[in-house]
Each structure stands twice: as C-alpha cells, then as structure tokens.
Amino acid sequence: MSSTDTPTAVGDAPTLAARRLDGLADRVARSRPADDGDGPSGDPDVIDVFAPATDERIGRVPACDADDVEAAVERARDAQAAWAETPATERARVVDRFGDLVAERREELLDVLQVETGKSRRTAVEELFDVPTGCSYVASEAPDALAEERRRGVAPGITTATVTREPVGVVGVISPWNYPLTLSMADAIPALVAGNAVVLKPDEKTPYGALLLSELLEVAGLPDDLFQVVTGEGPEVGPPLIDAVDYVAFTGSTATGRTIAERAGRNLIGCSLELGGNNPLVVLGDADVEEVARGAVQACFSNAGQLCLSAERVYVVESAYDAFLDAFVRETEALTLGTGYDYDADLGSLVDADQLARVESHVADARERGATVETGGRARPDVGPYCYEPTVLTGVDPDATLACEETFGPVAAVTPVPDAAAAVDAANDSPYGLNASVWTADRERGAEIAREIDCGTVNVNDAFLATWGAVDAPMGGFGDSGLGRRHGREGIQRYTETRTVGVSRVGPLTFPERIPTDWFVRGAFAAMGVGRRVGRSLDAVRRRLSRR
C-alpha cells in the first residue's frame, strides 16, 4: 500500500474519508503552526493514529507539549469569564442543542468511533446513545443544582445563610481510549454547564472522536475557545495540564490516578478519578441460570471486556454452579467476533498489541496455575490483528494475576462458593470497588446483599446499565477504584466552589452589653436545651411519617 492510499479501515467506513480525519486534526489547540502531516513516521511533532481492526495508520495528530497546554488553558480561561456570567439556563440550552447534534450526526460519529477503537457497531451504538442522554439530564437538572440555596442560620429569625455556587474556572479532562466519546463528555458537559471552560486531553489512540465532538459543540453555540482539545502522550501533556487548570477529571488506570491525585493535591485543586476495577458478579442459588447467563455475557464481554464496569470474577453458589456454567459457556460460544461496520458482530477488537499481550499473559498465568479454559482462550488474527475470543476459565488460583488485577479483556473466571455469605466475602476480597452485580429470583434479598458489597455501584439482575444508566444517581468507585462521583447533582456540583453568605438582622452576634454575662450564659444554654429537645421531637415525627 502506498502512502497515498486510503487505509482499508477508513475506506470501508460508510460515511468517513481520510481527509475528514485530517481536517479534524487541524482543530487541535496549538501554540505554534500546525505540522503539515507530510513528515516521516516517528516525527516528534506528530502522533500516528492506528485502526485496531487492521493495524493501519489512519492519520496523524499534533504531539502537543507544555507550551501548547499553557496556551490552550490561557485561551480557555479568557473565554470562561463571560461564560460564567451567562445564565445557567442558556448554558443548558447549548448543551441540549449539542445532544441533538450528536444524535443527528450519529453515523459519522459511529464510523469514527469504530475506526479508532476497533469496537463492534453494537457497542459503538451503546456508547453513542449515552451522550445525548447525559446531555438531556444535565440540561434539565443543572439550573436547579446550581441555584442559590437557603440554609438554616445560626439563629433562625435573626440570621440567614445562603449558599451560592461558583464555577471553579478551567477544568482539565483526561479521557481514556475504551469509551472515548461518553467518558469525555460525561465529565466535560457538566463542567461546561456549571460555567467552566474545559481543556480535554483524549487518549492518543483515540483523538478523532473528541475533535469531532468539539466541532459539534461549536455548532451548538458554545463560545469560541471555551472547549479546547490538546493531543499528545500522557507524560508530556498530563503534568502541565494538571498544573494549569483548577480541577482535574480523569478516567483510567489506578496507577496513573494515584500520580494525578498526588499532583492535584500539591496544587490544592480538586479532582475526580474513575479508576480500575476487578468487578465481581454474584449468582445466588435461586437464580434463573439461563437468564443470568445471558446477562453475564453482557457483563463480562461488552466492548471485548474493555469496560471499567465489566465483570471479571464470577462467584456462583454451588447449588447453581453446574447449570450456570453450562449455560454461560453456551452463551459465550454463541458470541460472534468481527470488525465490520454492520451490526453482525457482538465483539470487536482489542485496542492494540499491548492490550492483546496483557490478555494473553493473564490467561497463560492462570493456566500455568491450574486453571481450565472452558471456552475461548485464543487470539484470532484471522478476524483482526488484535481480536481475542471471549474466554471462560474455571479453577483459577486466587493468587493468579487475573484474579487480583484488572485484565481489561474478554476473560471471565467462574468460581463456586458454598453460599451467599461466601460470595459476598469473595466479592469484597479485592482492593477495587467500582461495580458489581447480584443475580437472584428474590429482588429484595438481592438488594440487601447488594448493600453488603463494597462497590460504588451494585446492580441486581443487571450487568451495569441499571446503575450507569441512572444518570440522576452518582457513579464512582470505592478503594482503589477512585475518588469522587460523576452523574447526578454530585456530578455537576463537583465543578463548583460554594460560598456561604450569612446575614445578621441585629448586628454583631456577641454577648449583649446590658445583661450580666453569667445570666446570659445560663439563659442561652437553657434555650439551647429546649431547642434540642424540640428538634429531636420534630425529627422523630418526620421519621414516623416518612415510614408510612
């Protein structure tokens, strides 16, 4: 293939052209003239972007440096001042229009998403659908979430307390390659509606989706310079970005998250981190194993397992183990692999050679320790250079790498346990705590067990959409799975600073001049006692009424 030939991965895409990707690359925020893209591969000023489905180079984007980041943040900061003065309702309307545009331009977005991630069309649709859904929620909820709020004053009737929320300024968003559209916008959209500017650093493997979204934000009416995209390697771009912004939202590995949290702490800025997981799936003895098996393939193999919410450890109560394993293996073997732009394939490709090597090494380690491959366990270069079969293992040693670390591939380990209590203990035997699921015929019991699992989100009779899709509820991890929450009001308000304004109607609150101090102290404590007793009585009444 000559250097002027269109890569197969791009040429096969229904709506995409190589020149379109080149045009998107021109949107990268630079402090110097852009490279013309004709330099040799390996040029330090550019980054080659490859299609996982074919391992072809599909384009190049600038390799930004600290100067580029500083200039982008400065432009964003200049634009943010006027945006912060814009009413929240108008900011919400811009986001709502953006959500409409994402839905209207879905075919091009799906093509870009598939080209740069290698995921199946089905998975791409699931990801894309999430963006306008999130926009609708944020646009509807933000004006109230950001409004002034009256709180109880120190002396009701004498003082007032009002809480206002102000944008933090410029938010740095560092997004991953596995869900590059939804995981960038889930952080950027609430930040923008809260009155902030955003500088987005997408993963260097998946820059084009972020650049296309930046174009659509502009069309939706977002002011110039308010949303900037800088592309480049993490070690080069990440540190200056953290040093320049007022808040950092990161999705990625736990190791990188620790580094980001440390740097943010030194700078005394806030951060939210959605990090790794080694998520458990619990099957109780009364569960419908056929239904659970269908749910488990979604839980374990969506996006070829490259999903932070994906289940990797499956614990099954012994009475249901054999029947579940048979059904799960059967459902897994029915899954199809493919890299096309139609809806035929269930699973697409892993993202690159490193990810394939990680999956292969985890499976090899488990087998060396005595695990049995019930199905799968092979790379499939006949389908794509980085494709790997969905894999079910049994007899996995608790000290095996895939039992202790996140594999981030289409691999699940199924383990029998004596009862529900043992399943909960096994589920909690991990430093991670991002997502879990419980499967049972008794939904109330399932909800009770869910409360015993140390994860930020726990689903009953569903893989992950029951919690992730509940955009009004906060989402995030325990332990090594992160800090902070996205979604819900919490996901909007994290990008604000609160200011409390207290007003006294009687002047300074101090000891009165015309009453002996000892009299005043005795009277004040007597009044406090009465107030506390009345308060407890009112609280008890409220609790009784709430239970009816």
Disulfide bonds with the S-S distance in Angstrom:
none
